[in-house]
Amino acid sequence: MSNPDPDPGPAPVTDADRPVRLLAGARVLDLTNVLAGPFAAYQLALLGADVIKVEVPGRGDLARQLGADVGLNENLLGASFLAQNAGKRSLTVNLKSEAGRRVLLRAAANADILIENFRPGVLDRLGVGWEILHEANPRLVYCAVSGFGQDGPLRDRPAYDQIIQGLSGMMSVTGTPGSAPLRAGYPVADTLGGMAAAFAVAAALNHRDRTGEGVRLDISMLESALSALGWVVSNHLVTGQHPRPMGNENFTAAPSGTFATADGMLNIAANEQRQFTTLCRLVGRPELAEDPRFADRSDRKRSREALKGELEKALCMRGAEEWEDILSGAGVPAARVLDVAQALAQDQITTRGFVHTLPFPDRGERELKVLGSPVRVNGAAAGPEHPPPRLGEHTDQLLAELGFSAQEITELRQEEAV
């Protein structure tokens, strides 16, 4: 018997495996800090843009000091920074110096997009606001991300994610009647603001390419958060209904919420009549579909607590994973409630290559895992091409690209302009 063929190792990466870099050739100046702005610029980097992270010399983005690992924070590579800065290059610039401002203006003249999340008016006071930048580059797409927008009575207030969650009404409808108002367990307002900014920039590039005109974009995290409340806001605006917290229940339908099983929690969303009838049959309680309390959609919403109690009596006979397979296989939307580690380990996530492995920025043996783009291009997963930058890692390289001579770069460093 012949020996089996040796393991050929992983298949070579072909051009077909690589996503089309939709924003290839676009240069972004990322003057942002912490999360909403950096997240927006990261989405652009994932789709192929050349994102230049413009940072304060010696300190950089505050996110470099944020995260669960104290050692990383001290080395200005905090987990919060690593999460949304892969694929970018770092250029340090002191905008409080005249020479530093000249560097930024030259960079802006050679860029397509500038994103900032300073408080409104800060760049104007530094002498590099929209009017000056637009004069330097009339084709520049300028995107300002802030808590409340560039005007209005709250424009000058500081804003973090939790502040926006509270002011948007999100917290008022999160949790149970006994626990609300409750903050979401992740920075949802920052993330929504970042996504809105990335979407707006892409639209503005289309406009710029058609007309040759740059535009000024004003992204409000508060308005982005309110937009995401969707039906909660619409029910209030259209019908006058005052939204209230309902825990894990879906106010639009029943049974639609979280249910206890023999070994864990299961989300079920049997929002259609057919799905409800199938659910009752599969859990061994077909008579519930004929019960007058649960006859139609409105009846089930009025009697949701009674219905939940009846279903949980049946669901406690099997485990959550078994019920997930049974119900989903029959067309009833159902899935376990997972923690973050379990969510990332799902075959669905690993198969699609959503988590990307990169060298660690210190170039040691440690690996860095980061999330890629939720957008697949021609079937390929879009991810960062290189790890997050060390502070100022690319300063000399980028200054040279902008036409500064070696002597000029030396002088800029001596002046502490970069």
C-alpha positions as CSV (number, residue, x, y, z in Angstrom):
1,M,0.0,0.0,0.0
2,S,1.5,3.3,-1.0
3,N,2.0,6.2,1.4
4,P,-0.8,8.8,1.4
5,D,0.0,12.1,-0.3
6,P,1.7,14.5,2.1
7,D,-0.4,17.4,3.4
8,P,-0.1,20.1,0.8
9,G,-0.7,22.8,3.4
10,P,-3.1,25.7,2.9
11,A,-4.2,26.5,-0.6
12,P,-2.5,29.5,-2.1
13,V,-4.4,32.8,-2.0
14,T,-5.5,33.7,-5.5
15,D,-6.8,37.0,-6.9
16,A,-10.3,35.5,-6.8
17,D,-9.9,35.1,-3.0
18,R,-9.0,38.8,-2.5
19,P,-11.9,41.3,-2.2
20,V,-12.1,44.1,-4.7
21,R,-10.8,47.2,-2.7
22,L,-13.8,49.4,-3.4
23,L,-12.0,52.5,-2.1
24,A,-8.6,51.8,-3.5
25,G,-6.8,55.0,-4.4
26,A,-8.8,57.1,-1.9
27,R,-6.7,58.8,0.8
28,V,-8.3,59.6,4.2
29,L,-6.9,61.8,6.9
30,D,-8.2,60.4,10.1
31,L,-8.0,63.2,12.8
32,T,-10.3,61.3,15.1
33,N,-10.0,60.0,18.7
34,V,-11.4,57.1,20.7
35,L,-14.3,55.4,18.9
36,A,-17.0,57.0,16.7
37,G,-14.5,58.7,14.3
38,P,-11.9,55.9,14.3
39,F,-14.6,53.3,13.7
40,A,-15.8,55.3,10.6
41,A,-12.3,55.6,9.3
42,Y,-11.7,51.9,10.0
43,Q,-14.7,50.9,7.8
44,L,-13.1,52.9,5.0
45,A,-9.7,51.2,5.5
46,L,-11.4,47.8,5.4
47,L,-12.7,48.7,1.9
48,G,-9.3,49.7,0.6
49,A,-8.8,53.3,1.4
50,D,-5.4,54.6,2.4
51,V,-6.1,55.9,5.9
52,I,-3.6,58.1,7.6
53,K,-4.1,58.4,11.3
54,V,-3.1,61.9,12.3
55,E,-2.1,61.9,16.0
56,V,-0.7,64.2,18.7
57,P,3.0,63.6,19.1
58,G,4.0,61.6,22.2
59,R,0.4,60.8,23.1
60,G,-1.7,59.9,20.1
61,D,-5.3,58.7,20.2
62,L,-6.6,58.4,23.7
63,A,-7.8,54.9,22.8
64,R,-4.1,53.8,22.8
65,Q,-4.4,53.9,26.6
66,L,-7.7,52.1,26.9
67,G,-8.4,48.4,27.3
68,A,-8.2,45.4,29.6
69,D,-4.5,44.9,29.4
70,V,-2.5,47.5,31.4
71,G,0.8,46.6,29.7
72,L,-0.7,47.3,26.3
73,N,-2.1,50.6,27.6
74,E,1.3,51.7,28.9
75,N,2.8,50.9,25.5
76,L,0.1,53.0,23.7
77,L,-1.3,49.9,22.1
78,G,-4.5,49.5,24.1
79,A,-7.1,47.0,23.0
80,S,-9.5,49.8,22.3
81,F,-7.1,51.3,19.8
82,L,-6.2,47.9,18.2
83,A,-9.8,47.2,17.6
84,Q,-10.4,49.9,15.0
85,N,-7.1,51.0,13.6
86,A,-5.7,48.1,11.7
87,G,-4.8,48.9,8.1
88,K,-4.0,52.6,8.9
89,R,-0.7,54.5,8.9
90,S,0.3,56.9,11.7
91,L,1.5,60.4,11.2
92,T,2.2,62.6,14.2
93,V,1.4,66.3,13.8
94,N,1.4,69.1,16.3
95,L,-1.5,71.3,15.2
96,K,-0.7,73.9,17.8
97,S,2.5,74.8,15.9
98,E,2.6,76.8,12.7
99,A,4.8,74.2,11.0
100,G,2.5,71.4,12.0
101,R,-0.5,73.2,10.5
102,R,1.5,73.6,7.3
103,V,2.0,69.8,7.3
104,L,-1.7,69.2,7.7
105,L,-2.6,71.6,4.9
106,R,-0.2,69.9,2.5
107,A,-1.6,66.5,3.5
108,A,-5.1,67.8,3.0
109,A,-4.2,69.1,-0.4
110,N,-3.2,65.5,-1.3
111,A,-6.2,63.8,0.3
112,D,-9.7,62.9,-0.7
113,I,-11.3,62.7,2.7
114,L,-10.7,64.3,6.1
115,I,-12.6,63.0,9.2
116,E,-12.5,64.7,12.6
117,N,-14.4,64.4,15.8
118,F,-13.2,67.5,17.7
119,R,-15.8,69.6,19.4
120,P,-17.3,72.0,16.9
121,G,-15.1,75.0,16.2
122,V,-11.8,73.5,17.5
123,L,-10.2,73.2,14.0
124,D,-11.4,76.7,13.1
125,R,-9.6,78.0,16.2
126,L,-6.5,76.2,15.2
127,G,-6.6,77.7,11.7
128,V,-7.3,74.5,9.8
129,G,-11.1,74.5,9.7
130,W,-13.4,73.7,6.8
131,E,-13.0,77.0,5.0
132,I,-9.2,76.8,5.0
133,L,-9.1,73.1,4.1
134,H,-11.6,73.6,1.3
135,E,-9.5,76.5,-0.1
136,A,-6.4,74.1,0.0
137,N,-8.4,71.3,-1.7
138,P,-11.8,72.2,-3.2
139,R,-12.4,68.4,-3.9
140,L,-11.9,67.4,-0.3
141,V,-14.7,65.6,1.5
142,Y,-14.7,66.9,5.0
143,C,-16.6,64.9,7.7
144,A,-17.1,66.2,11.2
145,V,-18.5,63.7,13.7
146,S,-19.7,65.1,17.0
147,G,-22.1,64.3,19.8
148,F,-24.8,66.7,18.8
149,G,-23.8,68.2,15.4
150,Q,-22.1,71.5,14.4
151,D,-25.0,73.7,15.5
152,G,-27.9,73.8,18.0
153,P,-27.9,74.6,21.7
154,L,-26.0,71.5,22.7
155,R,-23.2,71.8,20.1
156,D,-20.5,72.7,22.6
157,R,-21.3,70.0,25.1
158,P,-18.9,67.0,25.6
159,A,-20.5,63.7,24.7
160,Y,-19.6,60.1,25.2
161,D,-21.6,57.0,24.2
162,Q,-23.4,56.8,27.5
163,I,-24.5,60.4,27.3
164,I,-26.0,59.8,23.9
165,Q,-27.7,56.6,24.9
166,G,-29.5,58.5,27.7
167,L,-30.4,61.6,25.6
168,S,-31.6,59.5,22.6
169,G,-34.2,57.6,24.6
170,M,-32.4,54.3,24.1
171,M,-31.9,53.7,27.8
172,S,-35.6,54.4,28.5
173,V,-36.7,51.4,26.4
174,T,-33.8,49.0,27.4
175,G,-34.4,46.6,30.3
176,T,-37.5,45.6,32.1
177,P,-40.0,47.9,33.8
178,G,-38.1,47.2,37.0
179,S,-34.5,47.7,35.6
180,A,-34.9,50.5,33.0
181,P,-33.4,52.9,32.2
182,L,-30.5,50.6,31.3
183,R,-27.4,51.2,29.2
184,A,-26.7,48.8,26.3
185,G,-23.7,46.6,27.1
186,Y,-21.6,48.0,24.3
187,P,-21.0,51.5,22.8
188,V,-23.9,51.4,20.4
189,A,-24.2,55.2,20.0
190,D,-20.5,55.5,19.0
191,T,-20.8,52.6,16.6
192,L,-23.9,54.0,14.9
193,G,-22.3,57.4,14.6
194,G,-19.3,55.8,13.0
195,M,-21.4,53.8,10.5
196,A,-23.4,56.9,9.6
197,A,-20.2,58.8,8.9
198,A,-18.7,56.0,6.8
199,F,-21.9,55.8,4.7
200,A,-22.0,59.6,4.3
201,V,-18.4,59.7,3.2
202,A,-19.0,57.0,0.5
203,A,-22.0,58.9,-0.8
204,A,-20.0,62.2,-0.8
205,L,-17.2,60.6,-2.8
206,N,-19.8,59.6,-5.4
207,H,-21.0,63.2,-5.5
208,R,-17.5,64.6,-5.7
209,D,-16.6,62.3,-8.5
210,R,-19.6,63.4,-10.5
211,T,-19.4,67.1,-9.8
212,G,-15.8,67.7,-8.8
213,E,-17.0,69.5,-5.7
214,G,-16.0,68.6,-2.1
215,V,-18.6,68.7,0.6
216,R,-18.8,69.3,4.3
217,L,-20.6,66.5,6.2
218,D,-22.0,67.0,9.7
219,I,-22.7,63.8,11.6
220,S,-24.6,63.9,14.9
221,M,-24.3,60.9,17.2
222,L,-27.6,61.9,18.8
223,E,-29.4,61.9,15.5
224,S,-27.8,58.7,14.4
225,A,-29.0,57.0,17.6
226,L,-32.5,58.3,17.2
227,S,-32.5,57.1,13.6
228,A,-31.6,53.6,14.8
229,L,-34.6,53.5,17.2
230,G,-36.7,52.9,14.2
231,W,-40.2,51.6,15.0
232,V,-39.9,52.8,18.6
233,V,-39.7,56.4,17.4
234,S,-42.2,55.8,14.6
235,N,-44.9,54.4,16.9
236,H,-44.5,57.5,19.0
237,L,-44.5,60.0,16.1
238,V,-47.3,58.3,14.1
239,T,-49.6,56.9,16.8
240,G,-48.6,58.9,19.9
241,Q,-47.7,55.7,21.8
242,H,-45.3,56.2,24.6
243,P,-42.5,53.6,24.3
244,R,-41.9,51.5,27.4
245,P,-39.2,49.0,28.4
246,M,-40.3,45.3,27.8
247,G,-37.1,43.4,28.7
248,N,-36.5,40.7,26.1
249,E,-40.0,40.9,24.6
250,N,-40.7,42.2,21.2
251,F,-43.5,44.8,21.4
252,T,-44.6,44.2,17.8
253,A,-45.4,40.5,18.1
254,A,-45.9,37.4,20.4
255,P,-44.5,34.9,21.0
256,S,-41.3,36.9,20.2
257,G,-38.8,37.1,23.0
258,T,-36.5,35.0,25.2
259,F,-37.6,31.7,26.7
260,A,-36.2,29.4,29.3
261,T,-35.3,25.8,28.2
262,A,-33.9,22.8,30.1
263,D,-30.4,24.3,30.0
264,G,-30.3,27.8,28.8
265,M,-32.2,30.7,27.1
266,L,-33.6,30.6,23.6
267,N,-34.8,33.4,21.5
268,I,-37.9,32.7,19.5
269,A,-39.6,35.0,17.0
270,A,-42.8,33.3,15.8
271,N,-44.2,36.5,14.3
272,E,-46.3,35.0,11.6
273,Q,-49.5,32.8,12.1
274,R,-47.9,29.9,10.3
275,Q,-44.8,30.1,12.5
276,F,-46.9,30.2,15.6
277,T,-48.9,27.1,14.6
278,T,-45.7,25.2,13.7
279,L,-44.1,26.2,17.0
280,C,-47.1,24.9,19.0
281,R,-47.1,21.6,17.1
282,L,-43.3,21.1,17.5
283,V,-43.3,21.7,21.3
284,G,-46.1,19.3,21.7
285,R,-48.8,21.9,22.5
286,P,-50.9,22.1,19.3
287,E,-54.0,23.1,21.2
288,L,-52.4,26.5,22.0
289,A,-52.9,27.5,18.4
290,E,-56.7,27.0,18.9
291,D,-56.8,28.7,22.4
292,P,-59.0,31.9,22.1
293,R,-56.4,33.8,24.2
294,F,-53.9,33.2,21.4
295,A,-56.1,33.1,18.3
296,D,-54.6,36.0,16.4
297,R,-51.7,38.4,16.5
298,S,-53.5,41.0,18.7
299,D,-54.7,38.3,21.1
300,R,-51.2,36.9,21.6
301,K,-49.8,40.4,22.3
302,R,-52.4,41.0,24.9
303,S,-51.8,37.6,26.5
304,R,-48.1,37.4,26.0
305,E,-47.3,36.5,29.6
306,A,-49.8,33.6,29.7
307,L,-48.5,32.4,26.4
308,K,-44.9,32.5,27.5
309,G,-45.7,30.5,30.6
310,E,-47.4,27.8,28.5
311,L,-44.6,27.6,26.0
312,E,-41.9,27.4,28.7
313,K,-43.6,24.4,30.3
314,A,-43.0,22.6,27.0
315,L,-39.6,24.1,26.2
316,C,-38.1,22.9,29.6
317,M,-38.2,19.3,28.3
318,R,-35.2,19.9,25.9
319,G,-32.1,22.0,25.8
320,A,-31.7,25.3,23.9
321,E,-29.4,23.9,21.2
322,E,-31.8,21.0,20.5
323,W,-34.7,23.3,20.3
324,E,-32.8,25.7,18.0
325,D,-32.2,22.9,15.5
326,I,-35.8,21.6,15.7
327,L,-37.5,25.0,15.4
328,S,-35.1,26.6,12.8
329,G,-35.3,23.5,10.7
330,A,-39.0,23.9,10.5
331,G,-38.9,27.6,9.6
332,V,-39.6,29.0,13.0
333,P,-36.9,31.6,13.8
334,A,-35.1,30.5,16.9
335,A,-31.6,30.6,18.3
336,R,-29.7,30.3,21.6
337,V,-28.5,33.3,23.6
338,L,-24.7,33.2,23.4
339,D,-21.9,35.1,25.1
340,V,-19.3,36.9,23.1
341,A,-16.8,34.0,23.0
342,Q,-19.5,31.6,21.8
343,A,-20.7,34.1,19.2
344,L,-17.2,34.4,17.7
345,A,-16.7,30.7,17.7
346,Q,-19.8,30.0,15.6
347,D,-19.1,28.1,12.4
348,Q,-21.1,30.8,10.6
349,I,-18.5,33.4,11.7
350,T,-15.4,31.3,11.2
351,T,-16.5,30.0,7.8
352,R,-17.0,33.5,6.4
353,G,-13.6,34.7,7.7
354,F,-15.0,37.6,9.7
355,V,-12.2,37.6,12.2
356,H,-8.8,38.4,10.7
357,T,-5.4,37.4,12.1
358,L,-2.5,39.9,11.8
359,P,1.0,40.3,13.2
360,F,1.0,42.2,16.5
361,P,2.2,45.8,16.0
362,D,5.3,45.2,18.1
363,R,6.3,42.6,15.4
364,G,6.8,39.9,18.1
365,E,5.4,36.4,18.0
366,R,2.1,37.3,19.4
367,E,-0.9,37.4,17.0
368,L,-3.6,40.0,16.8
369,K,-7.2,39.2,15.9
370,V,-9.5,41.9,14.7
371,L,-12.9,42.1,13.1
372,G,-13.1,42.7,9.4
373,S,-15.8,44.4,7.4
374,P,-19.4,43.1,7.5
375,V,-19.4,43.7,3.8
376,R,-18.2,40.9,1.5
377,V,-17.1,42.0,-2.0
378,N,-17.6,39.5,-4.8
379,G,-17.9,36.8,-2.2
380,A,-14.5,37.7,-0.5
381,A,-14.1,38.9,3.1
382,A,-12.8,42.4,3.4
383,G,-10.2,42.8,6.1
384,P,-7.2,45.0,7.1
385,E,-4.0,44.4,5.2
386,H,-1.6,45.3,8.0
387,P,-1.7,45.7,11.8
388,P,-2.5,48.9,13.7
389,P,0.4,51.4,13.6
390,R,2.7,52.3,16.4
391,L,2.4,56.0,17.3
392,G,4.1,58.0,14.5
393,E,5.4,54.8,12.8
394,H,4.9,56.2,9.3
395,T,5.7,59.9,9.9
396,D,8.9,60.1,8.0
397,Q,7.5,57.9,5.2
398,L,4.4,60.0,4.8
399,L,6.3,63.3,5.0
400,A,8.5,62.1,2.2
401,E,5.4,61.1,0.2
402,L,4.2,64.7,0.7
403,G,7.4,66.1,-0.8
404,F,9.3,67.1,2.3
405,S,13.0,66.6,2.0
406,A,15.1,64.8,4.6
407,Q,16.4,68.1,5.8
408,E,12.9,69.5,6.1
409,I,11.8,66.4,8.1
410,T,14.7,66.9,10.4
411,E,13.8,70.5,11.0
412,L,10.1,69.6,11.6
413,R,11.2,67.2,14.3
414,Q,13.5,69.8,15.8
415,E,10.6,72.2,15.9
416,E,8.4,69.5,17.5
417,A,5.9,70.0,14.7
418,V,5.7,66.3,14.1
